Each structure stands twice: as C-alpha cells, then as structure tokens.
Amino acid sequence: MIVVTSEHVAGYRIAETKGQVFGLVVRSRGIGGNIMAGLRSLVGGEITEYTQLLEEARRHALDRLVKNANAMGANGVVMMRFDSSEIGQTMSEIVAYGTAVVLVLEA
C-alpha cells in the first residue's frame, strides 16, 4: 500500500478514486503514566510518556487506515493527514484520513 501526503505519486497515475478513508484510535495512558507525566511537567521538557502514547496511536491509526483502504479495493492513499484531539483529560483521539485510490504505473 502506497500512502502519501501529496496529491500525486511519482511514476503512477490514479486510475480510480474509491473515496475517503479513515483510521481512528482513542487511547488513554494508565494512572501510572499520568502520574509520571504530571511530575515531569513540573520540571519542564519532553513528556516521554505522552510522546510514546501518541507515536503508538499514530501507527495504529495508520494501520487501520491501510486496512480500510484495502477493504475498499484500493492500493494507495493520497492526501493522507493526521488529526488529534483530547477527550476529557485522560484520552487522546488520533485519526488518519485520506483518499483511497487505485494507482497504476505510468507507461
């Protein structure tokens, strides 16, 4: 599966547009991670507990996006983007979205 943030893929043309595709994940850090992150925020710097949580959530959202694009019969996703938001104070929502397409090699 080719996934790009651009409209076009070099060397390919879009033969068919399947439609919008999403991969959605909602994650929560456990109480231990929240306590450690709270303590780290007091001294400043990167809060590695949340960085790791968001990196894993993005990978998971991208995996779901690819799975959903495959189910639609696509072999590529163009204009892929990530969006995130908070749900309450303990959960993060990450969504990967784009346009599922069928790509063919240019002659």
C-alpha positions, -999 to 999 in steps of 0.1 A, spaced: 0 0 0 14 34 -10 4 61 14 14 97 7 6 132 19 7 146 -17 -20 146 -44 1 125 -68 26 96 -66 56 99 -89 55 73 -116 19 64 -111 -15 77 -122 -48 75 -104 -70 51 -123 -99 52 -98 -109 71 -67 -125 48 -42 -134 76 -17 -125 89 17 -109 65 42 -102 68 79 -83 51 107 -94 61 142 -78 53 176 -87 65 211 -60 59 237 -56 66 274 -25 65 294 -27 44 326 -27 61 360 10 54 365 18 71 332 -4 101 341 13 105 374 48 103 359 38 127 331 24 151 358 56 150 377 77 156 345 56 186 336 66 203 368 103 204 357 97 210 320 110 193 290 96 165 269 70 143 285 81 109 270 51 90 283 28 111 262 52 112 232 53 74 232 15 72 236 9 94 205 35 77 184 19 43 190 -16 58 184 -5 73 151 10 40 140 -22 22 150 -44 48 132 -23 44 100 -26 6 102 -63 9 104 -64 34 75 -45 9 53 -68 -19 64 -98 1 55 -83 12 21 -76 -25 13 -112 -34 21 -123 -7 -4 -102 -23 -31 -76 5 -31 -38 1 -34 -29 36 -24 -40 66 -2 -33 101 -13 -35 133 7 -31 114 40 -33 135 71 -33 131 109 -56 149 133 -58 147 170 -79 159 199 -85 152 236 -115 135 250 -118 146 286 -84 150 303 -72 114 300 -78 103 265 -64 112 231 -81 106 198 -59 102 167 -74 99 132 -55 92 100 -75 102 69 -71 105 32 -84 95 -2 -83 58 -12 -73 53 -48 -62 27 -73 -28 35 -86 -13 21 -119 22 25 -132 25 51 -159 37 36 -192 
